[in-house]
Structures are given as structure tokens and as C-alpha cells.
Amino acid sequence: MPNSPSDGARPSGAPRRVKMQRRGPLLVEGPVEVELEDGTTVRSDRFRVALCTCRRSRRFPWCDTSHRARSSGPSDGPPPAGG
């Protein structure tokens, strides 16, 4: 009998894979339960979830790619036209 089930579920005892990214969410193989600071638990049955690490997400703890938004500052884009 093969080690991995045909339904794609993680075999019992197999480690859960977590992928860290320099500027982005934490990717976790699902399904997952996440315990929040206030003690509540949220669950996702997806095969992979993106957990927000920047706290900008409107769907926290799930990432909604808000980390991609840039703040306006002198280094964003070309300098203003002189006058």
C-alpha cells in the first residue's frame, strides 16, 4: 500500500511544510487551524494557505496581498517635475 493517500491528504506523522518568504506571507500546507491572540480559532480546509505576517490584511490572519501596496515616498517612482 502506498505511503500517501489518493485524496492528496498529508500522511499521518508526516511533517507539515511551511514556506517562508522574505517579503510576503507565510505559506502553510493545509488544512490548518490558527489560534489568534484573543484565543479564537479560525480554520481553512484549503490545500495551502497564506498567513499574513505584515498585519495589513483585511482578512487577517489570511493574506490578501496588502503587503504589496507601497507607501508614497520619495523613492517611489520618478522625482516630481521641477517648476
CNS distance restraints for C-alpha pairs under 8 A (distance, minus, plus):
assign (resid   3 and name CA) (resid  11 and name CA) 6.87 0.50 0.50
assign (resid   4 and name CA) (resid   8 and name CA) 7.24 0.50 0.50
assign (resid   4 and name CA) (resid   9 and name CA) 7.42 0.50 0.50
assign (resid   4 and name CA) (resid  10 and name CA) 6.96 0.50 0.50
assign (resid   4 and name CA) (resid  11 and name CA) 5.47 0.50 0.50
assign (resid   5 and name CA) (resid   9 and name CA) 6.17 0.50 0.50
assign (resid   5 and name CA) (resid  10 and name CA) 7.54 0.50 0.50
assign (resid   5 and name CA) (resid  11 and name CA) 6.73 0.50 0.50
assign (resid  10 and name CA) (resid  14 and name CA) 6.56 0.50 0.50
assign (resid  10 and name CA) (resid  16 and name CA) 7.86 0.50 0.50
assign (resid  16 and name CA) (resid  28 and name CA) 7.52 0.50 0.50
assign (resid  16 and name CA) (resid  29 and name CA) 6.28 0.50 0.50
assign (resid  17 and name CA) (resid  28 and name CA) 6.07 0.50 0.50
assign (resid  17 and name CA) (resid  29 and name CA) 5.64 0.50 0.50
assign (resid  18 and name CA) (resid  26 and name CA) 6.93 0.50 0.50
assign (resid  18 and name CA) (resid  27 and name CA) 5.61 0.50 0.50
assign (resid  18 and name CA) (resid  28 and name CA) 4.51 0.50 0.50
assign (resid  18 and name CA) (resid  29 and name CA) 6.52 0.50 0.50
assign (resid  19 and name CA) (resid  26 and name CA) 5.94 0.50 0.50
assign (resid  19 and name CA) (resid  27 and name CA) 4.91 0.50 0.50
assign (resid  19 and name CA) (resid  28 and name CA) 6.39 0.50 0.50
assign (resid  20 and name CA) (resid  25 and name CA) 7.32 0.50 0.50
assign (resid  20 and name CA) (resid  26 and name CA) 5.16 0.50 0.50
assign (resid  20 and name CA) (resid  27 and name CA) 6.56 0.50 0.50
assign (resid  21 and name CA) (resid  25 and name CA) 6.55 0.50 0.50
assign (resid  21 and name CA) (resid  26 and name CA) 6.52 0.50 0.50
assign (resid  23 and name CA) (resid  67 and name CA) 7.72 0.50 0.50
assign (resid  24 and name CA) (resid  52 and name CA) 7.60 0.50 0.50
assign (resid  24 and name CA) (resid  53 and name CA) 7.20 0.50 0.50
assign (resid  24 and name CA) (resid  54 and name CA) 7.87 0.50 0.50
assign (resid  24 and name CA) (resid  65 and name CA) 7.83 0.50 0.50
assign (resid  24 and name CA) (resid  67 and name CA) 6.60 0.50 0.50
assign (resid  25 and name CA) (resid  50 and name CA) 5.46 0.50 0.50
assign (resid  25 and name CA) (resid  51 and name CA) 5.27 0.50 0.50
assign (resid  25 and name CA) (resid  52 and name CA) 4.93 0.50 0.50
assign (resid  25 and name CA) (resid  53 and name CA) 5.63 0.50 0.50
assign (resid  25 and name CA) (resid  54 and name CA) 7.80 0.50 0.50
assign (resid  25 and name CA) (resid  63 and name CA) 6.27 0.50 0.50
assign (resid  26 and name CA) (resid  50 and name CA) 5.52 0.50 0.50
assign (resid  26 and name CA) (resid  51 and name CA) 4.99 0.50 0.50
assign (resid  26 and name CA) (resid  52 and name CA) 6.61 0.50 0.50
assign (resid  26 and name CA) (resid  53 and name CA) 6.79 0.50 0.50
assign (resid  27 and name CA) (resid  48 and name CA) 6.72 0.50 0.50
assign (resid  27 and name CA) (resid  49 and name CA) 5.69 0.50 0.50
assign (resid  27 and name CA) (resid  50 and name CA) 4.57 0.50 0.50
assign (resid  27 and name CA) (resid  51 and name CA) 6.31 0.50 0.50
assign (resid  28 and name CA) (resid  32 and name CA) 7.83 0.50 0.50
assign (resid  28 and name CA) (resid  48 and name CA) 5.56 0.50 0.50
assign (resid  28 and name CA) (resid  49 and name CA) 5.34 0.50 0.50
assign (resid  28 and name CA) (resid  50 and name CA) 6.42 0.50 0.50
assign (resid  28 and name CA) (resid  51 and name CA) 7.49 0.50 0.50
assign (resid  29 and name CA) (resid  47 and name CA) 5.76 0.50 0.50
assign (resid  29 and name CA) (resid  48 and name CA) 4.34 0.50 0.50
assign (resid  29 and name CA) (resid  49 and name CA) 6.43 0.50 0.50
assign (resid  30 and name CA) (resid  44 and name CA) 7.08 0.50 0.50
assign (resid  30 and name CA) (resid  45 and name CA) 6.20 0.50 0.50
assign (resid  30 and name CA) (resid  46 and name CA) 5.57 0.50 0.50
assign (resid  30 and name CA) (resid  47 and name CA) 4.49 0.50 0.50
assign (resid  30 and name CA) (resid  48 and name CA) 4.84 0.50 0.50
assign (resid  30 and name CA) (resid  49 and name CA) 6.29 0.50 0.50
assign (resid  31 and name CA) (resid  43 and name CA) 7.52 0.50 0.50
assign (resid  31 and name CA) (resid  44 and name CA) 5.59 0.50 0.50
assign (resid  31 and name CA) (resid  45 and name CA) 4.24 0.50 0.50
assign (resid  31 and name CA) (resid  46 and name CA) 5.48 0.50 0.50
assign (resid  31 and name CA) (resid  47 and name CA) 5.84 0.50 0.50
assign (resid  31 and name CA) (resid  48 and name CA) 7.14 0.50 0.50
assign (resid  31 and name CA) (resid  49 and name CA) 7.94 0.50 0.50
assign (resid  32 and name CA) (resid  43 and name CA) 5.75 0.50 0.50
assign (resid  32 and name CA) (resid  44 and name CA) 5.49 0.50 0.50
assign (resid  32 and name CA) (resid  45 and name CA) 6.57 0.50 0.50
assign (resid  32 and name CA) (resid  49 and name CA) 7.89 0.50 0.50
assign (resid  33 and name CA) (resid  41 and name CA) 6.47 0.50 0.50
assign (resid  33 and name CA) (resid  42 and name CA) 5.64 0.50 0.50
assign (resid  33 and name CA) (resid  43 and name CA) 4.36 0.50 0.50
assign (resid  33 and name CA) (resid  44 and name CA) 6.56 0.50 0.50
assign (resid  34 and name CA) (resid  41 and name CA) 5.51 0.50 0.50
assign (resid  34 and name CA) (resid  42 and name CA) 5.34 0.50 0.50
assign (resid  34 and name CA) (resid  43 and name CA) 6.32 0.50 0.50
assign (resid  34 and name CA) (resid  61 and name CA) 7.94 0.50 0.50
assign (resid  35 and name CA) (resid  39 and name CA) 5.93 0.50 0.50
assign (resid  35 and name CA) (resid  40 and name CA) 5.79 0.50 0.50
assign (resid  35 and name CA) (resid  41 and name CA) 4.43 0.50 0.50
assign (resid  35 and name CA) (resid  42 and name CA) 6.60 0.50 0.50
assign (resid  36 and name CA) (resid  40 and name CA) 5.48 0.50 0.50
assign (resid  36 and name CA) (resid  41 and name CA) 6.09 0.50 0.50
assign (resid  36 and name CA) (resid  42 and name CA) 7.72 0.50 0.50
assign (resid  36 and name CA) (resid  61 and name CA) 7.92 0.50 0.50
assign (resid  44 and name CA) (resid  49 and name CA) 7.42 0.50 0.50
assign (resid  49 and name CA) (resid  62 and name CA) 7.39 0.50 0.50
assign (resid  50 and name CA) (resid  62 and name CA) 5.87 0.50 0.50
assign (resid  50 and name CA) (resid  63 and name CA) 5.39 0.50 0.50
assign (resid  51 and name CA) (resid  60 and name CA) 7.74 0.50 0.50
assign (resid  51 and name CA) (resid  61 and name CA) 5.59 0.50 0.50
assign (resid  51 and name CA) (resid  62 and name CA) 4.73 0.50 0.50
assign (resid  51 and name CA) (resid  63 and name CA) 5.22 0.50 0.50
assign (resid  52 and name CA) (resid  56 and name CA) 7.64 0.50 0.50
assign (resid  52 and name CA) (resid  57 and name CA) 6.54 0.50 0.50
assign (resid  52 and name CA) (resid  60 and name CA) 6.32 0.50 0.50
assign (resid  52 and name CA) (resid  61 and name CA) 5.40 0.50 0.50
assign (resid  52 and name CA) (resid  62 and name CA) 5.42 0.50 0.50
assign (resid  52 and name CA) (resid  63 and name CA) 4.35 0.50 0.50
assign (resid  52 and name CA) (resid  64 and name CA) 7.73 0.50 0.50
assign (resid  53 and name CA) (resid  63 and name CA) 7.95 0.50 0.50
assign (resid  54 and name CA) (resid  67 and name CA) 6.53 0.50 0.50
assign (resid  55 and name CA) (resid  60 and name CA) 6.74 0.50 0.50
assign (resid  55 and name CA) (resid  61 and name CA) 7.70 0.50 0.50
assign (resid  56 and name CA) (resid  60 and name CA) 7.70 0.50 0.50
assign (resid  56 and name CA) (resid  66 and name CA) 5.72 0.50 0.50
assign (resid  56 and name CA) (resid  67 and name CA) 6.47 0.50 0.50
assign (resid  57 and name CA) (resid  61 and name CA) 7.34 0.50 0.50
assign (resid  57 and name CA) (resid  62 and name CA) 7.06 0.50 0.50
assign (resid  57 and name CA) (resid  63 and name CA) 5.66 0.50 0.50
assign (resid  57 and name CA) (resid  64 and name CA) 5.45 0.50 0.50
assign (resid  57 and name CA) (resid  65 and name CA) 7.04 0.50 0.50
assign (resid  57 and name CA) (resid  66 and name CA) 5.49 0.50 0.50
assign (resid  57 and name CA) (resid  67 and name CA) 7.61 0.50 0.50
assign (resid  58 and name CA) (resid  64 and name CA) 6.97 0.50 0.50
assign (resid  58 and name CA) (resid  66 and name CA) 7.97 0.50 0.50
assign (resid  59 and name CA) (resid  63 and name CA) 6.62 0.50 0.50
assign (resid  59 and name CA) (resid  64 and name CA) 6.47 0.50 0.50
assign (resid  65 and name CA) (resid  69 and name CA) 7.96 0.50 0.50
assign (resid  70 and name CA) (resid  76 and name CA) 7.93 0.50 0.50
assign (resid  71 and name CA) (resid  76 and name CA) 7.96 0.50 0.50
assign (resid  72 and name CA) (resid  76 and name CA) 6.21 0.50 0.50
assign (resid  74 and name CA) (resid  79 and name CA) 7.08 0.50 0.50
